[in-house]
Amino acid sequence: MGKKVVILGGGVIGMFSAYYLSKAGHSVTVLDKQSIGKSSTGNAGMIVPSHVIPLAAPGMIAKGVRWMFNSKSPFYVKPRWSSELFSWGWNFYRSANQNHVDSSTSALRDISLLSKKLYQDLSSESNDFEYDEKGLLMLFQSEKVGHEEREAAQIASDLGLEVEIFDRSGLETLNYGPRTNASGAVLYKSDAHLQPNKLMAFLKSELDWMEVKFIEISNCRNIEMSQGKIVQVVTDTGTYQADEFVIAAGAWSKELAKLADESLKLLPGKGYSFTIPKMENAPSIPTILCEGKVAVTSFQDQIRFGGTMEITHVKDQKINTNRVRGIVDTINNFYPEMQIEIPKTKEIWMGYRPCSPTGLPCISRSTKYSNLVYATGHGMMGLSLGPATGFLVERILSEQDHALIPSFRLK
Ligand SMILES: Cc1cc2nc3c(=O)[nH]c(=O)nc-3n(C[C@H](O)[C@H](O)[C@H](O)COP(=O)(O)OP(=O)(O)OC[C@H]3O[C@@H](n4cnc5c(N)ncnc54)[C@H](O)[C@@H]3O)c2cc1C
């Protein structure tokens, strides 16, 4: 028998949860604080089985500290006196070790490959969102970064992913497009990409057709519990009861968990992107410019550049122009003939990556309430892991097992 499900959050994770739950016969309502399908639109659209190493890994603390003193750096922790920041930082520090990496890589590979398979299935029915499998090119300039990238490539290759390494002259055989100042690259053939704005529009129209209800709320005031269960969600615009509740509100999930008296360690990793008309000689393969951690994705008619990760809080919605300048400098440094200009503020998209201190998502039943599921903490891989997350949320709610569920439990 289908259950009545309320999902809090209509980003890519909430939408894919709604998709698989509705497909399985559950009756779904999605509540969001902004117009549905608006979130998750400006990201780089990369589907990344290559990303098998979690953010919390050896070396990341030293790198983070070094980058903190550079206003254009790709990674930054906004310093502030806050218990949530200390708690997150302490947990990140405890996770940034080899044991954690070793125990996470296979699970990350498997959930990514499941997601890619689901994207393949979806796009074979109707590819309205420009799904394409061109791989991911990690371009680097310095020997130091090249060494780190080759090490990461070895780990991915040991896990069975198809990887190829190029030196500068090898790059010329790739038919890549623009001239670059890179000294080499790693090509992950496992990876794919799509157009995120089109994906979100596609999901919205599919879900409308499947009769999923969407409700815009202005605020979630309270979550009421009784006898180990969530009873209802109280918002400014109404009260919603259900058999099951899913919290999939990205970086805001922590505030909702707090209303349910549960602690979720999560901070937003703020980032920016801008999109311009596609030029001649645009990169033919989605690319990460490694030294500046800038993502470059060519769509049908446009090209999108995205980057920077500023660990902050959800009230910080400021566009930091110095960091946008850092993105532009990286692009012009790698592609000397492109000469990209700093975009106007209104042309910049800002988004939050919901970052857990382990670098792993949480796709799990609550430890306190038998009818609450969390689907959040996907950091820089929310679009990539959207379908697999929705699929696993459906398995959990339908009381079905899946080998991947234990790897992403709430800790
Ligand atoms: C510059 C940049 C580039 C990126 N590139 C990629 C990429 O190439 N590939 C990739 O996989 N990922 C990428 N990401 C990360 C990806 O965008 C995120 O992981 C993803 O958007 C997270 O999805 P989500 O649904 O969890 O959260 P969100 O997209 O943030 O959605 C959460 C939703 O919850 C709603 N909400 C908030 N509060 C409440 C409330 N109280 N009640 C109800 N609803 C609420 C919000 O309005 C929002 O719609 C990138 C991110 C950035 C910033």
The ligand as an ORCA input file, in Angstrom:
! r2SCAN-3c Opt
* xyz 0 1
  C      29.394     26.306     -7.913
  C      28.840     24.935     -7.680
  C      29.047     23.937     -8.621
  C      28.568     22.640     -8.397
  N      28.768     21.683     -9.350
  C      28.294     20.429     -9.137
  C      28.475     19.411    -10.122
  O      29.045     19.640    -11.176
  N      28.000     18.167     -9.854
  C      27.357     17.878     -8.676
  O      26.979     16.720     -8.475
  N      27.128     18.836     -7.742
  C      27.595     20.097     -7.944
  N      27.389     21.054     -6.995
  C      26.722     20.707     -5.745
  C      25.217     20.606     -5.905
  O      24.699     21.785     -6.483
  C      24.588     20.351     -4.527
  O      25.189     19.206     -3.952
  C      23.089     20.126     -4.672
  O      22.459     21.281     -5.172
  C      22.468     19.777     -3.324
  O      21.130     19.478     -3.576
  P      20.047     19.467     -2.414
  O      18.762     19.119     -3.027
  O      20.572     18.635     -1.287
  O      20.053     20.964     -1.848
  P      19.562     22.305     -2.545
  O      19.780     22.272     -4.003
  O      20.203     23.417     -1.774
  O      18.010     22.303     -2.277
  C      17.488     22.423     -0.970
  C      16.084     22.981     -1.074
  O      15.518     23.016      0.248
  C      14.748     24.202      0.348
  N      14.533     24.562      1.764
  C      15.326     25.285      2.576
  N      14.774     25.396      3.787
  C      13.603     24.750      3.756
  C      12.566     24.524      4.690
  N      12.650     25.000      5.932
  N      11.486     23.807      4.321
  C      11.404     23.326      3.044
  N      12.353     23.505      2.100
  C      13.431     24.204      2.452
  C      15.546     25.242     -0.422
  O      14.736     26.332     -0.805
  C      16.026     24.413     -1.614
  O      15.148     24.466     -2.696
  C      27.854     22.358     -7.189
  C      27.617     23.373     -6.262
  C      28.094     24.651     -6.493
  C      27.821     25.712     -5.470
*
